[in-house]
Every structure is written in structure tokens, then in C-alpha cells.
Amino acid sequence: MCDRWGIPHSQFLGGEPGRWTSYDRAKAIAYAEYARTVCSGCGTRPEEWDPEAGGDRHAYTASDSRCPGCQAIEHKQSELPEGRAGAGLKVGLVPTGPYLAWLDRREREREEQRRRRESTT
């Protein structure tokens, strides 16, 4: 977490904010070196698979699972227009309750704008 937040480990543990000790720097460098060895695809390191490095060539087993959130995103993405009409459109998940409240508020605001336009004509 410290690398994501850009803070020294000692601060994470409750120490003085913003003060990097030599121990904090050494930890940050060691973590960066470790992170470079982790595969971005599967999250493992070569040593974990290499018996000569203390690993096991059967260290992990591939398994599959279905994520309802990813499934919903993929379904929505398939509905997006192709080409220029769909350029830049992003799909993400939002909690249903607040989203429905937002849709309701938006519809009420649009209805109010329609009434105002009709009353001025």
C-alpha cells in the first residue's frame, strides 16, 4: 500500500508523516525490485515455479471463475455503438440504489425544464 500512496513504511505504521528514513528507502527499493519480478499477467514470480530456486513447478493450479460484475460490464460493452459514435465511451459498475436515484432526479429535472419551456411559449 505504501507504494500506491507514496508514503514511507514508517508513516504507514504510525510514524512521522513525510519523513523517509534510510530503512524506509531500503524497503521501498527492495519492494520495487521484488515487484519487477512479478508477472503482470498472473501475479507469480519465476522463482515460485523453479525447483532449483526453492519453488515447485506445480506451485499453482489454473482455475476459472465467473465474476457477475465483469459479466455485466461485458454485456453493456456489447451494446455500445461501434466507430465514432462509441469512441471514448467507458463502462463501469456503480451501486444500483444511487444510480436509480440519479436517474429519477435527472428525469424530474428534465420534466421541470420541459414545463418551463412550455410555459414560456
Steps between C-alpha positions, in 0.01 A plus 500: 500500500784737574614495137149592380468779753859620457566498873785356708431171676571661837217749435266213413587350839411829672828689481565860403335593167727568205827403670688229310758317707783300345303188601191633312709564188657153517156342537362702206792399277471134604127501431551662158755232412261228617204651309704498177525120524124449526323406175238759409282228351477243778660665803760229563879513491724262303667380822168367626497253209873413500599204723864608483401833655293335774176506301272229371405453137150417627487803732167619359204349321306695239132526577213693353226702660227731384470849637145640476642854493732428208214320326274805540776729366561275199126488425470878515811544282341281233214753482727799432504641149803427287717756323489871578167479685657271760841663515603579856199334666596318819302241691529458874299381796311732732279400795142451377324704771689826445487449122120462503472808723718693254282387204186606688646841584616548140154414367332743744745777395429434132126506564537833683698643206225384258234669712698825509545497122130431445397779737713756315353415156 
